[in-house]
Structure formats: structure tokens, C-alpha cells
Amino acid sequence: MARLKLKKLEEFLQGVEAFDEPKILLEQYQTPPHIASCMLYEIQSQFGDLEGKIVADLGSGSGMLSIGAFLLGAEHTVGFEVDPDAASVFLENVGDMEIPSVDCVLSDITRNVQNSRFAKAFDTVVMNPPFGTKKNAGMDVKFLEVGIQLANTAVYSLHKTSTRDFIRKTGAQLGTEAKIVAQLRYNLDAAYKFHKKKSLDIDVDFWRFGISGA
């Protein structure tokens, strides 16, 4: 069971400040509070993988998933973010909301994970990775590979529904039990100059990758 109702969790997450100037090369989009709250609520209510757990948030951005994991009872959450500006927003959000037990590590976590002190240091990994468009082809799979190296129990991630068969095959090749928890409609507000529409809906799958032996 989750310690907060879904509606209340979403209300809290609506207070998380977004990027001022998102960077296209990093595919920076704020995870919408509705999507984040649905993800985290299902992780806890269905699988109990947040409360009392050590949680990593890969590509943590402004801290939406990290803060939400804390609100649902995570013992400690660490966000990993490569962009100093995003990490600054993350820390501002945590400070403004007076949230303990949430840290942000400024690091490119996709490099040298096997030799890192963070390898297998977490119960659960959550992430909303870059979908791998523009110059980031394959980045979503790279994030998944890293998450599996960090987690002892499960990795939870969003991937475009159009890549479903590929992600299922990749999850199996990486030795996980890949399961779609839900299919969601991801609404992207216009954030960059090249966006011609005010918003765009993308079908995404919310996956759980269970770690073998967990």
C-alpha cells in the first residue's frame, strides 16, 4: 500500500519547479506530475518497491521522481544528473520543500558504472530516460543498462510504445523479467523553438524490469 493517495501525491508534485531553459541535446523535459505520480504510486502499491528502500533516480532533472519517491516513504533517494543547471534546480526544489534524505549527484552515470561505488547500491531504480531522438540514439537503452547495474530488485522506466518489441527483447537479453505495468499518454508541452504545436501526446509504456534472483 502507498502512504499517500494518488491525488494527494500529484498535488505535492505540482509544486516541483521545472527547468528555466531546457537543453535540447539532453532531451530535457519535466516529467509531468500526473505521469510521475501514476508511476510512483504503482511502484509502491503494486510492488512495494519504494517504502523503506534505497532508490536511485537516473537523469533526475529537477527532482520530480526523487521527491515523489521520498513522499511515498523511500528511506533514501539519490538523483543522478549530468547537467549542473538541472542539478541546481533539483537542490532548490528539495530545499524549498524541506525534504530530507534526498541527494543529487552531479555525474554522468552512464560511464564506468561497473567500477563505481554505486554498483548494486540501490534496491530500486526509477527513471524517465531520454527517448533517444535527435543526437541521443540508443540513450534510453544505455540508461536501462546502467539502471540494471545499480539495482538489486527492479528498474522502472518509460519507453515509447513504438519501441515495445525491441525493449522487451532488450530486457530479456539483459537478464531481467520485463513487464509492462501500464501504457500512458505522455503530454509534452512545447519547450523548444522548433516545436510547432503547443503540446504533443506520445504513447509510452511504463516498464518494470525485475532483477534476476530478486
N, C-alpha and C positions, 0 to 999 in steps of 0.2 A: 504493500500500500504506500501511496505517496502522502507525505505530511501536509501538503498543500493541495487544495482543489485546483484543477486545471485553470479555471477562470482567474483565480487569485494569483497563480503563478504568472500568467500572462500580464496581469495588471502590474505586477512588480517589474517585469522585464520591459515594459513600455517606458520605464524610467531610465533605461540604459542609453546613454548618448552615443550617437553614431559618428562616423568619420566626417571631418570637415571637408577634406579633399581626398577622396578615394583614388587609388592608383591603379590604372588600367592594367599595367603589366603584372600586377599581383592579383588581378581579378578581385579587387576588394569590394565586397557588397556586405552590408549589415544583414545578418540573419534576422528575418522578421520575427518580432516577439511571438506571433502566433505559431510560426513554424518551430521556433526554439522551444516554446512551452509544450507543444504537442510531442516533440521528440523526447524531451527530458521526462515528461510525465509518463510516457510509455516505457521508457527505460527503467524507471523506478517501479511503476505499478505492475508491469508485466514480469520484469526480471529481477527487480531488487538490486540493480547494479549501481546505485548511486549512494543511498543512505549508508553512512559508516565506511564508505570506500575512499580510496586514494584515486583521484581522477585526473587525467591529462586532457587538455583541450588543444588540439593541433591547429595552427593557423587561427589563433584565438581572437584576432581582431580587437574589437572594442570590449570584449569580455562577455558577450551575451550568454554563451553556453557555460562558461566558467561560473558566472554569477548564478545562473539558473541551477547548476549542479549543487552549489552551496545551499541555495534556498530549499532544495529537496534533501538536504542532510548529508552531503558529502563531507567526509572528515577533513579532507584537504584537497584543493584543486590547484593545478599548475597549468597556466596557459603558456603556450609556446608561440612566439610571434617574431617574424624576421624583420618587420618594419618598425623602426623606432617611433614614428609618429603614431602608429596604431597602438603600440605598447603604452605610449603616454596617455592615450585616451582610455585604454584599459585601466591603468592605475588611477586615473582621475575618477572613473566610474566606481571603482572599488572603494576609493577614499570618500567620495561623496555619499555613497550608500552605506558607509561604515561597516564594511564586510570583512571579517577576519578570515583567516585560513584560505585565502585565495592569493596566489602569487603569479607573476608574469616573468617568464624567462625570455630575454631578447636573444634569439638564436635561430639559425637555420637548422631546424631539427631534422631536415631531410639528409643531412650529411653526418657520416661517421657515427651512426646510431649504435652499431654493434659494439663499439668500444666506449660508448657513453655510459656514465653512471646512471642514466635514466633507463637503460635497457631492462625490461621486465620489472620496473619500479612501480607500476601502476596496476590497480585492479581493472579499471575501465578507462577506455579512451573514447572521447567524443570529438566529432569534427564535422565541419561543413567545408570540405576542401574545394579548391579551385576546380571548376568543371573541365579544365584542360582546353579552353578555347584560346584564340589568338596565338601567343607565343609560348603557351604553357601546355602543349600537348602531352598527355600522359601524366600530368601532375596529380590528378585525382588518384591514380593507381600508386604513384610514389608515396603519397600521404597514407594510403591504405597499408602499404608495405611497412612503413615506419610505425604506424599505429599497432600493427601486429607484433612488431619487435618490442614495443613498450608495454603492451598489455598482458596481464595474466589470465583474464577472464573473457573479455569481449571488447570489440571495437564497434562503435556505432557511427554510421556515416551516411551522407546524402550523395546520390549519384543520379545523373539524368536517366529517366526511364528508357530513353532510346538506346542506352548502353547496357540494358539489363542482362542480356545473354552473356556479354563479354565480362561484366562484373561478377556474375555467378561463376563463370569458368575461372576467372582470376582468383576469386575467393577459395575455390576448391584447390587450385594449384598451390596456393599459399598455405594449405593445410588447415583451413578454417571450415566451420559449418556456417555457410552463408544463407541467411534467411531474410526475406523482405518483411519488415514489421508493418509498413504502411506505404501507400502511394499518396503523395502530397502534390498540391499545386503551389509552386513557388512563384510568388509575385515579385518581380524585380522592378523597382521604381527607376525611372531614368536618372542615371548618376553621371554619365559621361556625355560629352558634346556630340559624339556620333550617334547617340540614341535618338531615334526619330519619334518614338512613341513614349507617352508618359509612363507607361508600365508595360511589362511583358510577363505573361504567365508561362512557366516551364513545368512540365511534368517531371517529378523527381521521385525516386524510390528511397525510402528510409530503410537502411540495411542494418542487420546485426551480424557480425562475424564472430562466431564463438570460437575461442581458442581451444585447440585440441587438448584434451586432458583436464579441462577446467570443469 
